[in-house]
Amino acid sequence: MYDIVILGGGPAAVSAGIYAARKKMSSAIIADNLAGQSIVSDDINNWIGIKSISGFALAKSMEDHLRAYDGIDIFDGELVTKVERIEGGFVALTPSEKRFEAKTVLVATGGSHRKLGIPGEEKFEGKGVVFCSTCDAPLFKGKDVAVIGGGNAGLEAVLDLVPYASKIYLLVRSEKIRGDLATLDKVKASEKVEILYNTVANEVLGDVMVSGLKVTDSISGIEREMPVSGVFVEIGTVPNSDMVKGLVELDEKGEIKIDCRTGRSSLVGIWAAGDVSDALYKQNNLAAGDGIKATLNAYDYIRNGI
Ligand SMILES: Cc1cc2nc3c(=O)[nH]c(=O)nc-3n(C[C@H](O)[C@H](O)[C@H](O)COP(=O)(O)OP(=O)(O)OC[C@H]3O[C@@H](n4cnc5c(N)ncnc54)[C@H](O)[C@@H]3O)c2cc1C
């Protein structure tokens, strides 16, 4: 039985893994994919200590740092679907029937792409409906596209598309952009971009591939069809907390409720950190810090029972 199993492979989990190894806790990190969400970002400018780094390079440097410690077992490519209580701790279970037993569990499984849930979205996924702009922007050279979402992910998707698409409509539900103003300035600097505020997407249209998007202006109530070949869905994330549903308290969004001093969940022995938790802000640096805080607190708990 491990002292701690860490679920996840983003900044929260990797920082936790490094601290668990340094504290000589017997530990395992179990990740579906050992890399955080921002791996798709071209340019990260706020990882403290580095002015500019690609998401890929950042994820690689974190992985290298983790692998420099041999005191932690690393299981990459394993999805944990359930955590259960057992005598003396918990067991994390995978669909391939692997069992990871531990005295404590840190859930650092972050978030996954939120979907629109409108007709045509599922049908045209991979046929013009896109969830990763960094991966697929070059496929839309010379085409008109729509990006849905006024947060940072939406703005970054627009910037990914600027070198390729001929026209980019940025659809925002409200009358405000939620993303960083510095990124918004870059978006507004391109003549290819048109921002449509108060605009809601209703249906993705097409035959074999996407050919349009039905939208409504929520102020006038007028519905229209926009001829676009690509629909980039960038409306945030949903927390990957299903494996502890019913075991620990979740908020209405499905985020694991934690004590912000310690990272403890509502159940003794389970911690959460990063985007899967109800911590107010979702950022790489914060996820890394919260992963460390939770691990140090789990260490105190195992060592001193507090
Ligand atoms: C496009 C984009 C750009 C961003 N840019 C920035 C930026 O410039 N600066 C910044 O500070 N933040 C940025 N963010 C936000 C930042 O990426 C997140 O706040 C951060 O990644 C959260 O880290 P995390 O470790 O909590 O979770 P995540 O990074 O989401 O990592 C979750 C990990 O858990 C694994 N996992 C998920 N479910 C399971 C499971 N059931 N079993 C096992 N493993 C599982 C995943 O494979 C992954 O490894 C960006 C986000 C996006 C989407």
The ligand as a Gaussian input file, in Angstrom:
#p B3LYP/6-31G(d) Opt

LIG

0 1
 C       -5.692000      26.247000     -24.356000
 C       -5.323000      26.533000     -22.921000
 C       -4.335000      27.448000     -22.643000
 C       -3.978000      27.742000     -21.333000
 N       -3.003000      28.657000     -21.104000
 C       -2.619000      28.910000     -19.840000
 C       -1.578000      29.844000     -19.599000
 O       -1.014000      30.449000     -20.519000
 N       -1.204000      30.045000     -18.304000
 C       -1.811000      29.407000     -17.260000
 O       -1.413000      29.623000     -16.116000
 N       -2.814000      28.533000     -17.464000
 C       -3.236000      28.280000     -18.722000
 N       -4.272000      27.416000     -18.942000
 C       -4.927000      26.789000     -17.773000
 C       -4.056000      25.659000     -17.244000
 O       -3.706000      24.818000     -18.320000
 C       -4.789000      24.867000     -16.170000
 O       -5.174000      25.725000     -15.122000
 C       -3.882000      23.780000     -15.618000
 O       -3.475000      22.902000     -16.646000
 C       -4.576000      22.976000     -14.535000
 O       -3.686000      21.982000     -14.134000
 P       -4.197000      20.638000     -13.433000
 O       -2.948000      19.881000     -13.090000
 O       -5.152000      20.941000     -12.371000
 O       -5.018000      19.835000     -14.525000
 P       -4.804000      19.504000     -16.062000
 O       -3.751000      20.332000     -16.675000
 O       -6.157000      19.507000     -16.651000
 O       -4.261000      18.006000     -16.032000
 C       -5.109000      16.952000     -15.700000
 C       -4.357000      15.666000     -15.847000
 O       -5.115000      14.588000     -15.312000
 C       -5.185000      13.511000     -16.242000
 N       -6.473000      12.841000     -16.025000
 C       -7.704000      13.327000     -16.236000
 N       -8.628000      12.425000     -15.848000
 C       -7.945000      11.355000     -15.373000
 C       -8.334000      10.121000     -14.808000
 N       -9.620000       9.802000     -14.663000
 N       -7.371000       9.251000     -14.430000
 C       -6.047000       9.555000     -14.573000
 N       -5.630000      10.730000     -15.097000
 C       -6.560000      11.615000     -15.475000
 C       -5.060000      14.183000     -17.603000
 O       -4.596000      13.266000     -18.569000
 C       -4.018000      15.256000     -17.282000
 O       -2.746000      14.709000     -17.287000
 C       -4.650000      27.092000     -20.243000
 C       -5.647000      26.156000     -20.511000
 C       -5.996000      25.874000     -21.835000
 C       -7.076000      24.862000     -22.121000

